[in-house]
């Protein structure tokens, strides 16, 4: 699992699927003081920091990161608030096995500041997407989505994020469960589509 911040989605996974349908074997961060690392340590999950400044380039960092995850037996890589782009070489190491949770209904509002983008656009429905990661920015095939109506007069991004948190904390574990039992695959005839079995 890759994190950069508070780790509320990591905590949701630790509380729901870890040790049950799936095992979180490692947590890596791009930020040394990320609160998420303490959450992992509290559950005896190995942690390591891969700060960009510690490597000559992104490729070197990603290679070291992929090696470390592979040594720990990672089969699926979950990005939960990981604020760094991954190289194509990293994605090739975990084909169709890197997923991300994003606070918008993709393909609307990809990238940074998705909630601010949505509010600026004036949307009345907001949501969360769990998707496969590809070489674009939030452009990979959608696995799961859920939406809520934006409460009247809610215009503070932090309030919207708080309203979306329960969706994230439900959808991400659901996606991990599906992947753990091999129930999710990309449609070979339509690579933008995901097939969910059962």
C-alpha positions in Angstrom: 0.0 0.0 0.0 1.3 3.5 -0.9 0.4 6.5 1.2 1.5 10.1 1.7 -0.8 11.5 4.4 -3.2 10.7 7.3 -4.0 7.2 6.2 -7.7 7.1 6.8 -8.2 4.7 3.9 -5.4 2.6 5.2 -7.1 2.4 8.5 -10.4 1.4 6.8 -8.5 -1.5 5.1 -6.8 -2.5 8.4 -10.2 -2.5 10.1 -12.1 -4.4 7.5 -10.1 -6.7 5.1 -6.6 -7.0 6.8 -6.2 -10.5 8.1 -9.5 -11.6 6.6 -10.0 -11.4 2.9 -6.6 -9.9 2.2 -3.3 -9.2 4.0 -1.6 -5.8 4.0 2.0 -6.9 3.7 3.7 -3.5 3.5 3.1 0.2 3.6 5.3 2.6 1.8 5.2 6.4 1.9 6.7 9.3 -0.1 6.5 11.4 3.1 8.6 10.5 6.2 6.2 11.9 8.8 3.0 10.6 7.2 0.5 9.7 10.0 -0.4 6.6 7.9 3.0 5.0 8.8 2.1 5.0 12.5 -1.2 3.4 11.7 0.6 0.6 9.9 3.2 0.2 12.7 0.4 -0.1 15.2 -0.7 -3.2 13.4 2.8 -4.6 12.9 2.8 -3.9 9.1 6.3 -3.3 7.7 6.8 0.4 6.6 9.4 2.2 4.6 9.8 5.8 3.3 10.7 6.3 -0.4 11.3 10.1 -0.5 11.9 11.4 -4.0 14.9 13.4 -2.8 16.7 10.2 -1.7 16.9 8.9 -5.3 18.6 10.3 -8.4 15.3 10.2 -10.3 11.8 8.9 -10.2 12.7 5.7 -12.1 15.3 4.8 -9.5 12.8 5.4 -6.7 10.1 3.4 -8.4 12.5 0.5 -9.0 13.5 0.4 -5.4 9.8 0.7 -4.3 8.7 -2.1 -6.6 11.6 -4.3 -5.4 10.7 -3.7 -1.7 7.0 -4.4 -2.3 7.8 -7.5 -4.4 10.1 -8.9 -1.7 7.2 -8.7 0.7 4.8 -10.6 -1.6 2.6 -7.7 -2.7 0.2 -8.9 -5.4 -2.0 -5.8 -5.4 -0.8 -2.2 -4.9 -3.3 0.2 -3.4 -2.7 3.9 -3.7 -4.5 5.7 -0.9 -3.7 9.4 -0.9 -0.3 8.7 -2.5 0.8 12.0 -3.8 3.4 10.9 -6.4 3.1 9.6 -9.9 4.3 6.1 -10.7 6.4 5.3 -13.7 5.4 3.0 -16.5 8.2 0.6 -15.4 6.6 0.3 -11.9 3.2 -0.4 -13.4 4.7 -3.1 -15.6 5.9 -4.8 -12.4 2.3 -5.1 -11.1 0.2 -5.5 -14.3 -3.5 -4.7 -13.8 -2.8 -4.8 -10.0 -2.4 -1.1 -9.1 -5.5 0.7 -7.9 -6.3 4.2 -6.7 -9.1 5.9 -4.8 -10.0 9.3 -6.1 -12.5 11.9 -4.7 -14.6 12.4 -7.9 -16.7 10.6 -10.4 -14.0 10.0 -13.0 -13.5 10.8 -15.8 -14.7 14.1 -14.3 -12.2 16.1 -12.3 -9.0 14.1 -12.5 -5.7 15.0 -10.8 -5.1 17.3 -7.9 -7.8 19.4 -6.3 -10.7 17.3 -7.6 -13.1 18.6 -5.1 -12.3 22.2 -5.7 -12.7 21.5 -9.5 -16.1 20.0 -8.9 -17.2 22.9 -6.6 -15.9 25.5 -9.2 -17.9 23.7 -11.9 -21.1 23.8 -9.8 -21.9 20.1 -9.6 -24.7 18.9 -7.5 -23.5 15.3 -7.2 -20.1 14.3 -6.0 -18.6 10.9 -5.5 -15.7 8.6 -5.3 -14.0 6.3 -7.8 -11.8 3.3 -7.3 -9.9 2.6 -10.6 -6.9 0.8 -12.1 -3.9 3.0 -12.4 -2.4 3.5 -15.9 0.2 5.9 -17.2 -2.2 8.8 -17.3 -3.5 10.9 -14.4 -6.6 9.2 -13.1 -7.4 7.8 -16.5 -7.4 4.0 -15.7 -10.4 1.8 -16.0 -13.1 2.3 -13.4 -13.6 -0.6 -10.9 -16.3 1.0 -8.6 -18.0 4.3 -8.1 -20.5 5.8 -5.7 -22.1 9.2 -5.6 -24.0 11.4 -3.2 -25.9 14.6 -3.7 -24.0 17.6 -2.6 -25.7 19.0 0.6 -27.3 22.3 0.0 -25.0 25.3 0.3 -21.9 23.1 1.0 -19.0 24.9 -0.6 -16.1 24.1 1.7 -13.8 21.5 0.1 -12.9 20.1 3.6 -16.6 19.6 4.3 -17.1 17.9 1.0 -14.1 15.6 1.6 -15.6 14.7 5.0 -18.9 13.8 3.3 -17.0 11.6 0.8 -14.9 9.8 3.4 -17.5 7.2 4.3 -17.8 6.3 0.5 -14.0 6.0 0.3 -13.9 3.8 3.4 -16.6 1.5 2.0 -15.5 1.4 -1.7 -11.8 0.8 -1.3 -12.2 -2.3 0.9 -14.9 -3.6 -1.5 -12.5 -3.3 -4.4 -9.7 -5.0 -2.5 -12.0 -7.9 -1.6 -13.0 -8.3 -5.3 -9.4 -8.2 -6.4 -8.3 -10.6 -3.6 -10.8 -13.2 -4.8 -9.9 -12.7 -8.5 -13.3 -11.3 -9.3 -12.1 -8.2 -11.2 -10.5 -8.1 -14.6 -10.1 -5.7 -17.5 -12.2 -6.7 -20.5 -9.7 -7.8 -23.2 -12.1 -6.7 -26.0 -12.7 -3.3 -24.4 -9.7 -2.3 -22.3 -11.5 0.8 -20.8 -14.1 -1.6 -19.2 -13.8 -3.7 -16.1 -15.6 -7.0 -15.6 -16.7 -7.8 -12.1 -17.6 -11.5 -11.6 -20.1 -12.2 -8.8 
